Amino acid sequence: MSIWIIPFIAGVLSYILLKNRPRLRNIFMAVCGLFLIGHVVVSRTKPLPPAIGKPIRVLCTTGIAGDLVRNIAGSDVELDVVIRGDMDPHSYELVKGDDEKFSGADLVFASGLMLEHSASMQYVLKNHPNAVLLGNVILAEDPDEVIYVDGQLDPHIWMDPHLWKRCAPLAAQALSKVDPAHGEAFYERAKEYENRLEELDLEIRELFGKLPPHKKYLVTSHDAFNYFVRAYFCADDEKGKWDRRINALQGLAPDDQISPLDIKRIVDFIANNRVAAIFPETNLSTDSLNKVIETARKLGGSVKLSPIPIYGDTLGEAGSGAETYIQMVRHNAAVIYDALSEET
């Protein structure tokens, strides 16, 4: 029985019982009427049951970080990426609309280790209340795993899947703090993704185990593959000497000017180690590498430029076969192995 029946019945009874006492009857009926009106008003202004909460908004600086988080977050979050396509994450400055993306994000993920080192990027990352710099967490937990080049942090930790997989539980932990309702799902997906990256690591390790040590030398456009070489080109007793097996025209950020001394340095490395092929990167010009090849050939070398570029700081565009992190790493490994394993 609805509660409004009570004042209705009380009003009827008062009318009958107090028929001969009109003043008292009218007062009593007025009270019942006020009760009824109050109930109607309250019932109509009563808050509705809580609506299903909107997904949290997550912003990632790079496509590589975005792919990691997407595998863990699933459809439980709204995810966006700031630096898209072939844009260089090292030098990227915020453009119109980026400020709103950061201010509207509940959680921000960055690669860290000064990959995103422009002034505007550093400002928003330092000032966002929920920014997670994945590489910085690994540096704090296990500093020996992080490579330094000429005293600078090497941010390209994703080039070693065994190391990159450690970011999966970090992402799950951060997501769970902001969205505890989906915490269990985040951790489950993180564990699944860790397993996939472990399988990827074993797959690449087995592939390069077929390559003889004298062919395990890598020359690229910029210093993005140090972790890759340390993981797959070096025997256990060589891990501390990984830099003997790799060289690059440009430093950690591909914005350095190329000098004749840089070209000579690479040509000497190629000649001393009989390097069969050098590798362009998808988002960098091949002009300087072509100068290296031209110089090397004038000195009697036979090095060639890989016809297929590899990915350093970005994922591939749609249809490239390297749209995800796992696809990108597989692509790089296959291209490098095929070129270096050819007979020269």
N, C-alpha and C positions, 0 to 999 in steps of 0.2 A: 504493500500500500504506500502510495506516495505521501510524503510528509505534508503536502498542502491540504490533504483531506482533513487533518486534525483541526486546523483553524476553521475550516468550512463547517464541520460537524458542531464544533464549539459555538459557532455563530448561530446555527439553527437552534440548538438547545437553548441558547441564551434568549433567543426570540420567543420561544415557547414558554420557558420557565419564568422569564421576567416580563411577560406580556403586560402585566398590570403595573410594572415599575419602569416606565419608558426611559427615564433618565439613566438609571443604572444599566438598563438593557443597551442603550445607545453607546454608553462608555465601553461596555464589554465587547460589543460588536466592533467598535472602532479599534480596540486593541487587537482583536482577531484579524481585522483587515490589515492593520499595520504589519502584523506578523507575516501574513500571506504575501504582502507586497515586498517585504524585506527578503523573504525566501526566494521570490522570483528574481529580484535584483541580484542577490548573491549567486544564485544558480547560473545566471546568464553571464556573470563576470568571473566565474570560477575558471582558473587557468586550465587550458587544454592539456591532455597528457603530453609529456615531453616528446617532441618529434625526433626522428632518427637523426643523430648528429651528422653534420657534414664531414667529409674526409678531411684530415689535416692537410695543410698545404706544405709541400716539400720542394725546396729549390736546390739544385745541384749546379756547381760551377761548370763542369765539363761533361761531355757525353760519356766518357769512360766512368766517371763517378756516378753519373745518372743511371747507367746500365747496371752497375752494382746494386744501387739502392732500389731500382725498379724490380730486380729479381727477388729482393727481400720484402719490399713493401706490397707487391702485388697490386691489386685493385683497391686496396684499403686506404690509399692516399691519392691526392692530386699532385702529380710530379711535373716539374718543369726544369729545363736546362738553360743556362745563360749563354754559354759559349758553344755555338753550334757549328756544324760543318767543318770546314778547313781553317776556321779562325784560330789564330795562335793563342793558346791560353797563357803563355808567358807574358805577353805584352798587352793583353786585352784590357781596354779601359771601358768603364761603364758608359752606355749610350742611353738615349732617351727611353724611358720605360723600365730600365733595369732597377732604378731606385725603388720603384713601386713593387717590383718582384721581390726584392729583399725585405722591404718593410711589411709586405703582406704574407711572407712565408712564416709558418710556425716553426720550421726547422730548415737549416741550411747545411749542406754537405759540400766540402771542398777537398781537393786532393791534398793540399797543404804542402809543407816543406818548401814554401816560397815558389811553388809552380805559378800561382796566380799572384805575381809580384808587382803588378802596377799599383800606383798609389791609390786609385779609386777602389780597386778590388780589395786591397789590404784594409782600407778604411771600413768598408761595409762588413768585412769578415770579422774585424776586431770589435765592431760595435753591435753586431747582431747578438741578442741574448742567447740564442740556441744555434750557434755555428759549430760544426764538428769538422776539424781539419784532420782527415784520416791519417795522413802520413805523419803528422805531428804526434798523434797518439802512439803510433808504432815507434817513433823515435824516443818517446818518453819511456815506453815499456821495454824496448830492446834496442838501444842505440847502436850496437855493433852491426845490426842488420842494414843500417842506412849508410849509403856510399857518399863520400865527399870527393869532389873534383876541384882541385886547386883551392881547397879550403871552403868551397861552397857545397851546400846540401844538394844532392841529386834527387829531384822530386819524382823521378820516373819509376816508382816502385811497382807499378802495374806490369812492367815488363817481366817480372818474375811472378807467375801465377801462384807459386807456393807462398810467396810473401803477400801478394795481393789478397789472398783468401782470408788473411787475418783481419781484413777490414769488414768482412761479412758480419761477424758477431758485434763489432763496434757499431755498425749501422743498425742492427737489430736492437741493441741496447738503447741507442739514442731515440729510435722510433718508439720504443716501448715507453720511454719516459714521457713523451708527448702524447702518445695514444695508447695507454695501458690496456684498453679494451681489446686491442688486437695483438697484445704482446706475445701471446703463445704462438700465434700464426707467424709473427715476424721471426721468432727464434727458430721455428720449424723450417721456414724457407731459408734462413741463413745457413742452417746445418746442411740442407740439401744443396745449396749453392757451393758451400765449402767442399762438399764431396765431388761436385762437378769440376771444380778448379783443381782439386787433388788429382783427379783422373786426367785432366788436361796437362798438368805438370808431368805426370808419369809418361804420358804419350809423347811429349816433346823431348823428355829426357831419353826415352828409348830411340826416338828418331835421330838425335844428334850423337847417340852412342854408336851409331853406324859410321859416323864421319871420323876419319883418322885425325889425330891431333895436329898434324902438320897443315891441315886445311882449315883449322878452326881459328881463323882470323877475320875480323869484321871491320869494314870501313863504311861509314854512313855519313849523311849530310850533317847531322848534329848529334850531340852527346845524349842520346835518348836510350841507348841500348846497353848501358853498363851492367844493369841488373840481369839482363838477358844473357850476356856473355858470362858473367860470374856464375849464373845458374847452370848453363848448358855447354859452355865451351871449356870449362876448367875442371881438371881432376880435383879431388878433395884437397890434395896438398898444394894446389895452385890458387885456392880461393883468395888468398891474400895478395896474389899477383895477377888478378884478373885484367888489370890495365895493360898488360903486355900483349893482350890478344885483341885489342880494339883501338880504333882511332877514328876521329871525326873532324871534318873541316871546321865546324863551328862548335862553340861550347854548349853549355847546358841550355841556354836560350838561343834560338836560331835567329839572332839579330846582330851578330857580330859581323864586322867587315872582314872580308877574306883578303889576306895579303899574300904576296909571293912566297913569304916564309911559311905560311900555312900550307900552301900547295906543295912546297918542297918537303915539308914534314910528312905529308901524306904520301907523296911519291916515294920517299925513302922507306916509309913503313911498308908500302906495297912491295918494293924491291927486296927488302931484307927478309920479308916473310912469304914471298912468292904468292901474294894474294891474287886469287883468280877473278874475283868480281867485287865491285863496289855498288852500294845500294842507295838510290835516291829515295826521298820520302814524299809522300803524296801531296803534302802542302808546301813543299819547298822547291825552288828553282833547281834545275839540273845544270845550269851554266857553269858553276864552279867545279862540279864533278867532271864535266866534260873537259875542262881545262886540265884537271888532274890526269885524266886518261890520255889526253894529247901529249902532255909533258912526259908521262911514263912511257908512252910508246916511242917518243923521240929518243929515249934512253935505252930502248930495246925491250921494254916490258910488253906483256901481252894481256894486261888487265882489261876487263870489259865492264860496261855499265849494265846492270840488271835491267832488262826491258820492263820488268814489273816492279813498281815502287812498293815500299813497305810503309806501315803506319807508325808514326812516332808518338804524337800527342793527341791524335784524334781517332775516331771511328770512321768507317766508310759510309758513304751515302747509300740510300736505299737502292738495292739491286747490285751492290758491289760485292756481296758475299762476305763483307766485313762489318756489317751493321751492328753487331754485338761485340762485347769484349772477347768472348770465347772465339768467335769467328775471326776477329782481328788478329788475335795471337796465333791462331792456327794458320792464317794467311801468311803472317810474317815468317813463321817457322818453316813453312813449306817453300816459300820463295827463297829464303836464305839457304836452306838445305840443298835445294835443287841447283842453285847457282854455284855453290861451293863444292858440291860433289862431282861436278862435271870434270872430265879429264882435260888437262891442259898440256 
